[in-house]
């Protein structure tokens, strides 16, 4: 709702306020709910605001001051601007009121994740971290009889595409009937694993070289990760990057030359 309202009268704030899910954005909009109010603010005061919220470098500091000076209002109708500004302030106050409870949810998730018997499997996943680790763990659950094989999870999560055939016609498309949160969890984990896993990065690059789009390549990687995670989950053992790379070598995987190139470069440094 906050984003939708800003688009109708003050779209520049979508950039200058930062992420609308963060306290900095709410405080920004409570201070300056209208473009005209922001344009009257001395730039050193705006920079002090960013610094107070730990923004020390980046686009906001480099470009926001000049953009604000040159900005033109989207609308000038006082009825629209005043009503919209009041609604923006109302929503920001509501979000500020919710934040302590969101923080409490996060604390409970952190404690439950740390005490979970499968924590040792998911906390060591490359790129999972304190957010995606619990999300991926919950997607699997604790009932080892729930899934017969990895393909059950690939289909349930929506990572596996749907293939329809009729005569000589074949149509491969996005799986619509899938839980969005679970799909996003696997997709997000696969994306973050690119920075931590050599084989994952090699798989992504190979898919891109084959003409896949960014998201298609990430879903392909998530498809692969689900197969690995199913085995780890069933055997209650963490994934092992080195062991998996050795398995790729034995199978003559096309990922190996790229992995070896990176390993050689790392050793040279």
N, C-alpha and C positions, 0 to 999 in steps of 0.2 A: 504494500500500500504506500509506503514511504517513497519508494522508487517511482511508482506510478504518478504520485502527486507532483514530485519534483520535475518530472518530464513535462508537466503541463504548464509550468510557469518559471522554473529555476533549474534547467537541466545542467547548467555548469557545475552546480553543487555536487552532482554525481561523481565528478572528478575531484574537485577541491576538498570535499569533506572526507574523502577516503572511503573505505568499505562501510556500507550502511549497517553491517552487522557488528561494528566495533564502537565502543564508547566514544572514541574521538569524533566520529561522524555525528553522533547525537549532540555532543557538546557544541560542535561547529554550527549545527543547524539551530540550536537553541540561542546561540549568540547572534548568528547572522541568518535569519530565516528568509531574508529578501536580498536580492542582488544589490539594491541601492544602499542597504545598510552595510554590506561588505565593502562596497566601493569607497565608503567614507572612512574606513579603518586604515590607519597608517600601516605601511607595509612591515615596519619593524615589529608592530604588535602582532600581525598575522604570523610572522616568522617565530615570534616568541611562543605563540600558540602551538605551532608545529613542533618546536623544540621541546615544549613541555610534555608533548605526547610522543617523545622519542623519535621524531622524524628528523634525522640529521642530514640526510642526503636523498637524492632522487628527484623525480619529476615535480613533486609538489613544491619543493624549495626552488628548483631551477626555473620552472615555467609559470607557476600559479600567479606570482605577483604581476607579471606582464599581462597575462591573460585576463586577470581581474580588471586591470586598468583599461583594457581595450574592450571588455565585454559589453554587449548590448542586451537589454532585457528581451526575453521572448514575448512577453505581454506587458502592457502598461495599464490595463483596466484594473482600477483599485479594488473593485469588488472581487475579482478573481484572485489578485495577488494577496489581499488581506485575508480572505477566507482560506486560501491555500496555505499561507504562512502559519495561520493559527492551527490548522490541521497537522502540519508538519511538526510544530512544537508539541502538540498533544501526543502524537505518535512517539516522538523522541522521549517524552517524559514516561510514557508507558514502557518503552524499551529499557529505560534506565531502571524502572521499578522491577522489571523482570530479571535484570542482570544478576543480582545476588542469588536467585533461585537457579539460574543457568549455571552459575559457578558451583553451587551445591551439587547439582546433577553431575558436573564434571568431576568433582571430588569423589563422589560415590562411584562413578564409573572407574576412576583411577584405582580406588581401593579394591573394588570387586575384580578388576582385571589383574591386579597384582596377586590376588589370592586365588585366582582361577587355576584349576589343575592343569589346564592346557596352555597356560601362560608361556611356558618355556618353548612351545612350538611357534607361537605367533609374535612374541616380542623380539625374536631374533631374525624375523623376515626382513630382507633388505628394503628399506624405504617405508616400512609399515609405521613405526613411530607410535606415540601415545594416543593418537586419534584413529588412524586406520587399523592399527593392531586390534583394538577391541571390536571395531566394526566387522573385520574379516572373521574374527573368532566367533562372533554372534551369528554370522551367516552360516557357519558350520554347525554350531550347537555342540552338544555332548553325547547325543544318541548315535553311536557308531553304526547302528542298523538302519538309520534313516535313509541313507543313500546306498544303492547297490554298487555304483561306480561313479567315476568323475563326471561322466556324461549327464548324470542326473542333476548335478550341481550346475553344470554348464547350461543346461536347458532351463532349470528353475530360475537361475539368476538373470537370464536373458542375454548372457554373453554369447551363447551359441546361436547362430542365425537359424532362420526357418527356411527349409528347402521344399518347395512345392513343385511337383512334376505332373504334367498332363500331356500324354503322347510324346511329341518331340520337344515340347516346351518345358523349360526349367526356370523357376523364379526363386532367387535367394534374396531374402529381405530381413529387416529388423524384426526381432521378436517383440510384439506389442504386449502380450500377456506375461509380464514379469514384474516383480517388485522393484520399484525404482531405487529404493535405498540400497538393496542388496547389489543390484547392477552397478550403481555408482561406487559402492565400496570396493568391488573387485576392479573396476575400471580405474579408480583413484589409486589403489595400491599398485597396480601394474604400471601406471604412469610414474609414480614416485620410485619404483624399483629401478628405473632407467639410470638414475644417478648412483645407485649402489651396487648393481649387479652387472658384471661384464656380459654374461650370456643374454640377459634380458635386453641390454642395449644393442647387442649384435642382432638379436631376433627382430627388434623394432626396425633397425636400419635395413635389414634384409627385406622386411615387408614393405618398407618405403621404396626401396629400389625396385620392387616388383610392381610398383604402381599404386599401392594402397595409400589412402588418405591417412592423416595423423590419427584420427579416432579409430579407423579400421585397424591400423597397425597396433594401437594400444589394446583394442579388444582381442586381437589375435594373441597378443602377449598374455592378456588376462586368461584367455582360453588355455594357454600353455601352463600358466601358473596354477590354475585350478587342478589340472592333472597332477602336478607336483604336490600341491597342498593336500589333495585327497590321500595320497600315499603317506605323507607326513602325519596327517590326522589319524589315519587308521593305525599306524604303527607307533604313534605318540612320540615321534622323533623330530627334531628340528631339521629344517632344510640345510644342506651343506653345499655351498657354492663350488668349492674345489672338487668335491666328489661328483657333482653333476657335470662339471666341465670335462672331467675324465671320462664320464659316460658318453658325452658328446664326441669325444675323440675316438672312442672305441667304435661308435656307430658311423664315423665318418661324416658328421654333421657339417653342412655348409657354413655353420656359424664359427667353426674352429679357426679358419684362417684370420678372420677379423679379430677374434679373441687373442690369438697368438700375436698379432700385430700390436695390439694394445699392451699386452704383457711385455713384449720386447721393448716398447717405448718406455714403459714404467721402469724396467730394469736399467735402461740407459740413463734415465734421470737419477 
